[in-house]
Amino acid sequence: MNRVRLRSFLRPHAGRLAWGTLLLLVTNLLDKSIPFMLKLAVDGFREDALDQVKRYALWVILIAASMWAIRAYSRVVVFNIGRDVEYDLRNAFLRRLHALGFSFFQRMPTGEVMSRATNDVTQLRLLVGFGLLNVVNTIFAFGLGIGLMWMLSPDLTLYALAPYPFVIVVTLAFSHTMFKRSMEAQEALGGLAEVTQENLAGIRVVRSFGLERRERDRFERKNADLIRANMRLVIIRALMWPLLVLIGSVATVLVIYVGGSKVAEGTLTPGDLTAFLGYLAQLTWPTMALGFLVSVVQRGRASWDRVREVLEAQPDVVEAEHPLEAPREGAIVVRDLEFSRDGRKVLDGVDLEIPAGASVAIVGAVGSGKSTLAALLPRLLPTPKGAVFLDGKDVTDLELRSLRRAVGYAQQEPFLFSTTVERNIALALPDPDAPDARERVREAAREAAIEAEIDALPDGFDTFVGERGVQLSGGQKQRISLARALLNKPSVIVLDDPLSAVDARTEKQILEALDRAGEGRTLVLVTHRVAAARRADEIVVLAGGRVVERGTHETLSRKEGGVYATLAKRQRLELELESL
């Protein structure tokens, strides 16, 4: 597996990086010319050349103004690179999330993913923008400053630099600890985000069981963990900064003492000492900022490790090397399909053949593998090669987008976005704002037997459904999800237990919608309801991941002691009891 490198996100901006670096170099050159002008001005005072002093003062004003403009522009250039890298990272992050499968989200909670997508990517923007600018600026500042100081007085430069080895020692001593504590702080933030996300998603459950106090306590514990982690990081930074300032101050004291002696001896002019102190002063801020810069870099490193974990995660389902367009007739063949999850065999040697336009009901107890089988048809799970065919083509050879347009899938628990009914149905359209989009949405809603109910809503198709469709009933959400699956007129419809949590009236409405949706299409219906299964041309019964029965409703119902016959008998008795 190729490791994802941060420089791959910097490479497209190489031209602007070079331009920003050049601007920083010019800024530093202008900055270093000011102490030289002060040297000339001080020496001019000694020679009573006041006209020259005035001229040097004007030059300092001009240089300072030019430096201000170029410095501001350089920061716009470099900081914008950081924001563009942040933009590219977020897009790459979302693309990878779209590609990742069930196994990834099993091990990484939603709140943790959100923390990495927001806070960690923001830290990387600081690393690329602020961090990169100050690293380059510090290199130029020290390189040019030390070079010019050496030209003025080599031995005084050695005195000035004598304390600086301690800068390296302090930086290295704190660097590893700062990285570790930055990682702890980021992980604590991820934990807090996870608790917050869970409470928002499950707010009705929390209220219905009166768990507000317990959840507040849980949040407070995570919040306290975050405060502790951040305070541990702040303490390190608080200790590092004064040490670096102290080292810079010691260098200044040494230069004043030794340099003053040299001026008194006449081996150094007052102007030379003034310029030397000016160059040394220009090293004070980079030295003081080194602690903060190390913090930004180490926090950025920690964030990059967390973001890279997502970017390098391997998808369960990958596109074929040379993908083919999916055929649109609708015949499905399953041959000796085996599938395992977490070391447990879920499907074992399943064979199935569905002619184009036919309907099949997949029936079985919980854990029999019927939902897994349904998800393998459009490759929502890693379908084994040579096991599932659409119109004679192995589905693993078909383009994923094309396959999923040909095989419409509606999941057991329909998910609606917090937008309008129309937008939820039009989600699958290439352009939801196209002139014919509203009519296509209406047509799909009509097929799903939900158009009249949508028109009866307060704002019709423009009604906002709320978070996860909270404003709608379970049956309405199921049929809106069905309409969404029908929108692109797929040749195959796969429905995963659409009657799992609806009442008798809603069940009747959904069954009528299924009859209309199945006209002219291949229909694969996963269900545990006999009322739905009996409408199919063939019923396939799964148990323990294997096909144990197949046939029509009439045939299987007469099979004494059979799985389907037992299920039908039990549901018939339940209906009789309900009627009583």
N, C-alpha and C positions, 0 to 999 in steps of 0.2 A: 504494500500500500504506500503510495506517495504521500509524504507529509506535506501539509499545507503550510506555506511560509508566508509570514507577514509581508515580506518584500514583494511577493507576487501581487499584492494589492497596491504596493507603491510603484511598481514598474510602469503602469499606464500614465503616471504623473511624473515620470523622470525628467521631462523637459522643464516643467514648472519647478521641480525640486532644484534642478541646476540653476534656474533663474533666481529662485529664492536664495540659494547659497551664494550666488554672485552678489546679490543685493546685501546680504549679511556681511560679505567681505568688504564691500564698498563702505558700509556703515562703520565697520571697525577701523578701516583705514582713515576715514574722516575723524572718528573718535580719537585715534592715536595722534592725529595732527594737532589737536588742541593743546596738549602739554608741550609740544614742540614750540608752538606759538607763544605759550606762556614763558618758556625758557628765553626766547628771543626778547620778549617784552621786559622780563626781569633784568636781563643783561643790558637792555637798552636804558633802563632806569639808572643803572650804575654809570653809564656813559653819557647821561643827560640827553639822550636822543629821544625827546618826547614825541616828536613827529612820527618816529618809527613806532613808538609804543601805541600811539593812536591808530596807526595803520594795522598793527598786529591785532588790536582790539576789534577793529572792524572785520578783519579776517576771521577772528574767533566767532563773531556774531553770524557772519555769512556761513561759515562751516557748520555751526550749530543748527542753523535753520535748515541747511541742506540735509544734514544728518537726521534731523527730526522727520523731514518728509520721506527720505529713503527708508528710515527705520520703520515708520508707520506702514509704508507700502510693502516692505519685506514681510511684516507680520500678517498683512492681509493675504499675501501670496501663500505663505507657509501654513497659516492657520486654516485657510480654505482647502489646502491639500488634506489636512486632517479631517475636515468635514466631508470632503469627497470620499476619502477612504472609509469614513464611518458610514456614508451612504452605500458604498459598494459592499461593505461588510454586512450591513443589515440585509441587503438584497440576497447576498450569497447565503446568509444564515437562513432566511426564509425559504430559499430554493432547496436547501438541504433538508429543512424540516418537512417540506412537501414530499421529498423523496424517501424520507425515513419511514420505517414500518413499525408495526405493533411492538416488536421486541425492544426498540429504543425507548419508546414512551412508557414501557413497563418499568424500566430502571431509572428514568429521569422524570421527576414530577413536573407538572405544568408550571408551577411557580418558579422552580429552578431554571427552567427553560426561559421564562420571561425575564428573570434577573440577568441571565447571560445576554439576552437579546437587547436589553436596555442599558443597565448599569455597566456591564463589562464592556460593551461596545463603546459606550461613552468614555470609559477609561482609556480605551485604545485611541480614540480621537485625541485625547489629551497627550497620549504618548507620541503620536505621530505629529501633532501640531505643536503644542507647547514644548514637549520633550525634545523633539527633533530640532526645533529652532534653538533651544537653549544649549543643547549639546554642541551644535555647529558653532553657535555664538561663543561658547566657552572655549572651544578649540582655537578659534580665531583670536579671542581676547588674550588667552595665555600665550599663544604662539607669537603674535605680533608684539604684545607687551613685553615678554621676556627678551625677544630679539632686540627691541629698541632700548630696553634697560641695559642689556649687555653692551650695546654700542656706546652708551653714556659712561658706564663703569662696570667692568666685569666682576671685580671683587665685591663691589656693593651689591651686585645682582646675586652673588652667592650668599651673602648675608641675608638678603631679602627672601631667598628661596630656602634657606636653612630649615625653617619650621614646616615647609610644605610636605616633606615625606610623611609627617604626622597626618596630613590630610588624607593621603592614600591609606594609611593604617586605619584611621577612623572610618573612612568610607567602606573599606573592605569588612571591617569589624561589624558595622551596622547593616551592611547590604543584605546578607543572607537572612538575618533576623527580620529585616523589613519585608523581604519577599514572603517569608513564611507567614508573618502576621497580616500582610496584605491579602494573601490567599484565605486566611481564616476569616478576615472581615468580609470578603466577597462571598464566601460560603455561608456566613451568618446572614448576610443580606438575602441570599437565595432562600434560606430557610424561612425568613420572615415573609418573603414574597409568596412562598408556597402556602403558609397558614392564611395569609390575606386572601389569596385566590380561592382556597377551599371554603372560607367563610362566605365569600361573595357568591360562589356557585351554589353553596348549600344553605343559603340564608333561611329558606323556608323550613328546612329540617331543623336548623338550630332553634328557630322560634317555636316550632311545633312541639319540641321536646323540652323547651325551657332551658336550653344549654348556654344562654348568653354569658352567664357568669363564668362558666367553665372555659368557654372559648376565649373570653377576655383574659383569663388567667394564662391560658396557653399562649395567646398573643404577647402578653406581657413578658413571659419567660423568653420567647424568641427575640423580643425587642431588647430585653436585658442582655441576652447573648450578643446581639449586634453592638450594643453600647460598649460592652466589655471588650469585644474584639477591636472595635475602633479606638478605644482608649489605650489599649496595649500598643496599637500602631502610633497613636499620638504621642505616647510617652517616649517611644524610640526617636521620633522626629524631634521632640522637645529636647532630648538629651544631645542629639547630633548637632543641631543648629548652633547652640552656644559654643560647643567645642570648635566648630569651624570658624566662628567669629573670633574666638580667642586666638586661634592660630594666625588668622589674618592680622589681628592687632599686634601680636608679638613681632611679626615681620615689619610692621610700620614703626614700632619702637626701635628695633635694631637699625633700620635705615636712617631714622632721624639721628640716633646716637652716632653711628659710624659716619654717615654723610655729613653731619654737622662738623665732626672732627676734620674731615677732608676739606670742607669749605674753609675752616679756620687755618688749615695748613696751606691752602691755596692750590691744592691738587684737584679741586672740583669747584666750578663756579656756582654761585647761588642759583643761576638759571638752570644749570645742569641738575642740581638737587631738586629744584621745583618741578622740573620735567619728570625726574625719576619718581618723586612722590606722586605726581599725577598719574604716571603709568601704574604705579603700585596701587593707587586708589582705584584705578579702573579694574584691578583684579579683585578688589574687595567684594563687589557684588557677585561675580561668578563664584567666588569662594563661599560666600554666605548662601548663595542659591543652590550650591552643590547638594546640600542636605535635602532640600525640597525637590531638586531634580532627581536625585536617587530615589526618593519616595515615588515620584511620578513614574519613573522607569520601572521600578520594581512592582508597583501596583499595575502598570500596564502589562508587564510580563505575566503576572498572576492572572490578569484578565484574559490575555491571549491564550494561555494554557486552557482556560475554561471555555473560551469561544472555540478554540481549535478542536476540543473534544467533540463538539457538535459538528463542526465542518468536516472532520475526519471520520465521523460515524458512518458505517457502511449501511446502505439501504437494503432492506429485505428483498425488494423487487427492483431489478435493473433492466434498462432498455436493451433490446437485442442489438447486436453489433451492426446488423444491416436490417432494420425493421421493415416489415411489409405493411401495406394498408390492409386494414381488417375488412374481410368480405361482409356483405350485408344480407345474406339470405336467411341465416338464423338456425342452421342445423348444428347441434352440439353432440359431440361424442366424447365420452370419458372412458379411458382404458386403464385398467389395473392401477388406479390412482392410490398412492400411498402418501401420507403426510404426517409428520411428527412435530411436536412442540414441546420444548423443555424435556426432551428425552422420552416423551410419552407418545405412543402412536395414536393419532386421532382418527385417521382414515386408513383402512387396510384393504387394498385390492378392490376398490369400488369401480364398477363398470356401469355405464349409462349411455343410452342412445336416445336422443330427442330429435325427431324430424323437424324441419322448418315449419313453423306455424302451429306446432303441437304444444300441449301443456303438460307439465309434470309437477306433482306435489311431492316434496321431500318431507317425510314424516318420521318422527323419532322422539325418544325421551330426551330430557336435558342431558347434555354431554355425549350424545350419540354421534356428533360430528356433522350435523346437517348445516349449521351456520358456517362452519369451516368450508364445507363443500361449496356452498353458495359464494363465499368470498374468493375461492380459487378460480371460479369461472372467469371473472374479469381481471384476475391477477392482482387482487387487493392483498393477497398473501403470496409468498414465493411458490408459484405453481411449478411442480416438477416437469421437466422437459419430456415430451412424448406421452403425456397423460391426458391432456385436455385439448380438443380440437374444435375450431369454429369453421364450419363449411370446409372441412378437410385440411385446414391450416392449423398448425400447432400454435396455440395462443402465446407461447414464449417467443415466437418469431414475429409477432405482430407489434406494431407501434402501440405503446400504451394508451396514448390519447385516442387513437383511432379505435382501439379495442373497446375502450370504455364509453365511446360514443355508440358503438354497435351493440354493446351489452349494458343496458341501463340497470343500475343497482339502487335499490332503496333499502336502507338499513333498518334493523329492528327498532332502534330508538332514533326516530328522525331528529336531525339537528337543524334548527332554524336560526339564521343570523338575526341580530337585532336591527332589522330594517323593515321595509314594507313587504307585504305579501307578494307583490309583483316582483320585487327584487329577489326574493327568496326563490321564486319559481324560475326566474330568468337567469339564475346564477350560472347555468351551464351554457348560455348563449355566448358566442364569440364577442358580440357587441350588444349588451343589454339595452343600449340607447338607440338601436337601429329603428328606422321608421316602422318596420313590421313586427317589432318585439312585442308590443302590447297585444296584438292579434294572436301571435304565436303563444303567448302566455295564456290568453283566454282559451285558446283551442286545447292546450294541455290541461287546463283546469276543468274544461268541459269533459274531456276524456276521463279524468280522475273523479268525476261526479262531485266537484267541490265549487263550481262556478257560482251557482245560486247562493251558496252560503257566504262566499267571499263578497258578492254584491250586497248581501244583507249586513255586512260589517259597517261600522260607522263611516269609514272612508273608502269602502270597497277595496279595490286592489291596492290603494295607497295607504291602507291601514298599517300602522306599525305593530309588529307582532310582539315586541318586547324581548327581553333577554331570553334566549333559547325558546322563543315562541310562547312565553308565559301567558299571553293574552288569549291563546287559542286552546280548544279542547284537544284531548289526545287523538280523537278521530280526525279532526281538522288538520292537525300536524301530520298525521299519517298520509292523508290524501294530498296535502300540499307537497309532501316529500315524493309521493307517487307522480304528481304532475311534473315535478322537476325532473324525475327520471324519464318521463315520457316526452319531454320537450324537444329533444333532438331526434325523435322518431326512431328509437333503436329497434333493431330487428329481434333482439332478445331482451326480455325483462326478467330480472332476478329480484324477487321480493323476499326479504328475510323476516319471516314471522310478523306480518303487518297487523295481525289480530291478537297480539300478545297481551295487550292491556286495554281492551275496549269493551264497552257494554254491548248488549244484544242489538240495540238499534243501530249503533255505530258499525257493528260487525256487518249488518245487512247492507248498509250504505257502502262499506268498503268492498264487500263481495260483488255488489253491482258494478262498482268502479273497476274491479278486476276483470269482470266479464267484458266490459267495454275496452279496457286496456289490452286485453289478450287477443282481440280480434286482429287477425293478420300478422300476429307476432308469436314468437316462441316464448312461452311463459314457464319460468321455474319458480315455484312457490314453496318456500320453506314454511312449514306450519305445524302446529300440534292440534289444530282444530279440524275435526272431521267435516264440519259444514263447509269449510273451504276446500279441503282435499278432495271431496267427492265430485267437485266440478271439473277436476283435471282429467285429461285423457288417460293418464297412467299415474299410479301412486307407487313411490319407492320408499320402503321402510328401512331405516338405518337403526342398528343396535351395536354398540361397541365399535363403531367405525366401519362396520361391514353391512352390505345389503343383505337383509334377511328375508325380505318379502318384496314382491312387486306384482302389480296387476291393477285392475279397475276397482272402484269402490265396491261394486257388487260382488266381485270375485273374492276380494280380501275379507269382506264382512262375513262371508259364509264359511271362512276357514276357522274351524273350531279350535280355540286355544291360541290362535295367532296373535301377534303383537297388535296389528291394526284392528282386528276384530275385538280384542279386549279393550282397546282404546275407544272404539266406537260404542261399545256397550256401556262403558263407564260414563262417557259424555251424554249418552241417551238417558241414562238414569239421573244424571245431574240436572238435565233439562226438565225431566218429569218432577223431580223434587222441587225445582224452582217454581214450576207451574202450580204445585200444591201449596 
